[in-house]
Amino acid sequence: MQRYKDDVVLSEVNEIEALAGSLSGRIWQKIRLLEPTLQES
């Protein structure tokens, strides 16, 4: 039973890590898009 719980937890942690990485990439993409606009101001 413990092994099953560990597998479930590990799977969820991996999913959260993937979501966080995706979100981070999207944030940096927005920053790069806005940089030229901010430098002009």
ABEGO torsion letter per residue (X at the ends): XAAAAAAAAAAAAAAAAAAAAAAAAAAAAAAAAAAAAAAAX
